[in-house]
Every structure is written in structure tokens, then in C-alpha cells.
Amino acid sequence: MKFTDFGFDGRLMEGIDASGYEDATPVQAQVIPLIMAGKDVIASAQTGTGKTAAFLLPLINKILTDPHEDHTNNALVIVPTRELAIQIAQHMEGLSYFTSVSSIAVFGGGDGNAFVQEKKALSHGADVVICTPGKMMAHIKMGYVKLKGLKYLVLDEADRMLDMGFYDDIMFIISNLPKKRQNLLFSATMPHKIREMARKILHDPAEINISISKPPEKIIQEAFIVYDTQKIPLVKFLLRKKDFKSVLIFCSSKISVKQLTRELRRSALPADEIHSDLEQSKREEVLMKFKSGRLSILVATDILSRGIDIDNIDLVINYDVPHDGEDYVHRIGRTARAAADGTAYTFVSVKEQRKFLAIEKLLGKPVTKATVPAELGQTPEFNTAAGSRQGGDKRNFKRPMRAGGNAGNRRPN
Ligand code: AMP
């Protein structure tokens, strides 16, 4: 699903574009229309699924386009840790960069100066307040936080908040909010106590479940950090190094499928291709050859990543980084089916590093970085900061906001 399908304001679209997002992730595709329609939502979604933008984007759009009171805090996002508050504030800053929507991050552990800044912002009113429960409760108790016009409440990582003992703080904060508001609850897991809490807070919520399957442990996963120009030589090197019986190579576009197949054939590697430009009968013929073992190297677009049963594939190569974690799991799941072992290599170019980091986050651990043979030349560094907003974006972001940031007054450097 494209972001243009949601009918977002043009200023927000600029922020999405500048953040480098192209298609919506599955959680975004499901959650955004519901939030836009004013529904309460309870969603089970882990970190790495794009859940932050799934709630920030519709909130920013609503604040931009729906009438709301000035000089009040409009949306409250409650999160378990200061790290998450900072991360969401950075997301917020990037996505709202071209809008007049303001935001502040309010979390514990700061100095007196930070408290004064937070107090000033909360008593003046910010559009989006991203806070940890204890600190927000402390501010509310002092009586200056403007909450009368608040319209949106988000509880992020709700299961973690309950595990950390924040239930009472959260309920205290909520008891100070207007009754009529839109509520969104995100949680990686849905134990009974979360459902109980949801029952008290949400009104007739739509329920979304984005459970990401993990790849089987027995698949050997490795990533090669390369320049784009090194990808073709690297495929050839790997295919020659070991005698793989059945190799499936995924490319993100038809063009790269065709180009890679041509190159492999030129080097006498027996490859064929499958993509949507081919007639159905031709596709079936190629697939049959591959399944029966008469063809050992198949280069394909994502049409083959889901649901097609091919056993005995011993190597999957992600020639391009898949779009999201779900695609990654489906693609590499083509190998090591049943009892067999399998290997999955992923080629990560410089511009794909951020996407790959998001996938690693979803998998819950980094994928081993393999050494590129010296004969292919120097390789780029793997920049783990590319996963944060500052490193991976097309423009420089300011430091994470502490308080009182008004994105509308900022202009790109
Ligand atoms: P989250 O699950 O919210 O922690 O997001 C995980 C990562 O995915 C973050 O680095 C986001 O910037 C990134 N991300 C979120 N939505 C998209 C999208 N539609 N396309 C590409 N990257 C995204």
C-alpha cells in the first residue's frame, strides 16, 4: 500500500518522503485507516514493524486538518522508557518536519532545567506529548498541565509498561483526561492483564494482530555489506565457491532479475528467471524445471516468496534487501524446509542499510556479517547509526527534543 492512498495532507507527505518511506508496512496499512476513521484501536505489533509511524502519521494528519483547541496538549503518547520516548520524539520530528505540529518529550532523569522547560511546554500546550508515566504523573499533580482539550491517547508497549509496574500511574494520568477521546493501544504481547486494561480504557476497539513469525533456527543467515556494483560479482563468486544444488535468488525488481540472469548465463552459470512479465505457462515451465532439479539457479521477484512449496532449496540469496521483516522471513523460509538445512545470504548496499537494520530489529538479533572476498575490492562500513533517524535520512535532524520543540518554526538546514 502506498502512502498516497491514505489521503494525507501534502505537508505530511513531504515528511514521509524525506524520511525515505515508500510503501506502508503491514501494520501501517491496517492501522492507519482505522485511526483516520476515528476508531479506538488495540494492536499487537512488535518493535520493527513500523508501529510508531502507524500511530504518529494519522495523529499528525488529524492535528493538521481537524479543528482542535489551541493552547492545550492535543495528544498524549505514553511509553515505558526514556529511550523509547526519545526515539519516538525523533520519529515525530522527522515526520512532522514540514508541518506546524509541535511535540515535546517528557521523561525522567533530566535536570532542573529540563523540568522547567517541560513545565513551560505542558502549561502552554504542545500538539503531541511523548512521555513516561511517572514523570507525566508528577507534572499533572502540580496542576499546570493543560489537558481539557486533549483528543488522543496512545499507550505504546503497554505490556512492558505493566511489567514495569506503571499501571497505577497510567490510570492516574487517564483519570485526568477528557472522557471523549480516541484511544490507541500497542503491545507486543496480549496477556490477560492487557486485555483487562484495554477494556477499561478503550471504547469498542478494532483489533489488529500483526504477528511476525521468526525464521527457523537451522537456517544459516549471513549478510554481505557491499556497494551495488559488487553484487553481481559476489553472486558469481558464491555460486562458484560451493556446489549448491538448488539456489533461489530474490531481486526487488523485474529489471534486476533480468539483468542478473543475463549476467549469470554469460558466465556459464545455469540460471533462469521468473517474474510477472512472463506468460503464466512460461512461469510454470520454469518453476517445474526448478522443482524437479533440472534447473539449479532460479532468479525471481517476490512472486515466489510466499506460499509456494519448493523443497530442497539449499541457498536463498536476497540480492536486494526485502521490503520488510515479514518479506525477509518468507523469502529465507524457502530454504531449510522440512528436515533439510539451508543458508540465506542477504546483500546490503549502502542505501539499504537502514532497511536491513529495521529487519534485524524485528528478528531480535543482528545477522552475522560475512567477509566479502578481497578480490572484489573495498566494501562500505555497516553503519548501525543508519537505523536511527539521524543516520539514515536524506537530511540532518536536530538532536532529540527535550521539550518545547515546535517543528513548524524549524526549517531544513
Ligand atoms: P518501529 O517498529 O516503529 O520501531 O519502526 C522500525 C523502523 O522502520 C524505524 O527505523 C522506522 O523509521 C522504519 N519505518 C517505519 N515505517 C517505514 C516504512 N513505511 N518504510 C520504511 N521504513 C519504515
Residues whose N, C-alpha, C, O or C-beta is under 5 A from the ligand:
A	BS01	AMP	G20 Y21 E22 D23 A24 T25 Q46 T47 G48 T49 G50 K51 T52 A53 A358 G387
